[in-house]
Amino acid sequence: MELKTVKTQHTSNINSTFQRLYNEQVVNGDAFAPLNGSWRTTSGSGYTLSGGVMTKQAKIGFGEKASPREWEFVFEVMIFDEGTTNALAS
């Protein structure tokens, strides 16, 4: 299992998506479909993640004390691709 943390700005639109997914996971329990995701950097390297669940809901801050929201996920599989023919999987 790979633990990944995603930090977002407190004003980011993705927070509502993460909150909806977290709520669905809590309400639906076993019926919740594991999360999958991938992203690629400007250098060409990237990650592919599968079999994920959210392990922690981000704390919410308001006003001047608002800080980045930190979401935690655990994934069964993480594949790191350096942008070459070599890829590492765990």
N, C-alpha and C positions, 0 to 999 in steps of 0.2 A: 504494500500500500504506500502510495506517495501522498504526503500532505503538502498542499499548495495553498498559499495565501495570496489573495488578490486585494490590492489596496486601490480604492477609487476616491475621487474627490467627492466631498459630501453633496455637491450640486450635480453630479453626473447622472444622466438618465439611466445608466445600467443598474443603478441601485434599485430602482423599482422592479426591474426584471429579476434581479437576484432575490429581492424580498418576496416576489410572487413565487419563485421556485422554492424558496425556503418554506413558505407557508404551505405550498402544495405537498412538499415532502413531509411536513409535520402532520398535516391533516390526513393524507392518504397512506402514509406509512408504507406497508409492503407493496401497495399498488403503484408506488412512485417509480417512474422509469429512471434508471441511472443516467447521469449527465455525461455527455461527451463534448469535447471541444478541441479546437486547434487554433494556433496562431503562428504567423511567420513574421520575423523581424525584417527590417530593411536590408540587413546583411545577407538574407537568404536562409538563415537558420530558423528552426521552428520547433514547436512541440505539438504532439497529438496526445490527447488524454481521453481515457474511456473508463466506464464503470464508476462514475463519481457520485458522491453524495456530499451535501453541505454539512460540516461538523459544527459550525458556530455562526450564529447570526451576528452581523456587524452592529456595533454600538452606534447610536445616533447622537450627534451633537448639534447644537444650534448656536447661531450668532457668532460672536467673536471666538468662542471656545470650540467651534466646530473643527474637527480634525478629519483626516481621510478616514473613510469607512473601511474596515478590514474584514473581509469574508474569508472563511476557511473551508476548504474542500479536501476530500480524500479520494484518490483515484486508484483503481486496481492496476491500471496499465498507464505508463508514461513512455512515450517514444520521443527521443530528442534527435533531431536531424540537423546536422551542421551545415546543410546546404550542399553537401558532397554526396557521394555514393555510399558513405559510411553512416549508419544510423545505430544508435544505442537504444535498447529497450530494457525496461525493468519490470 
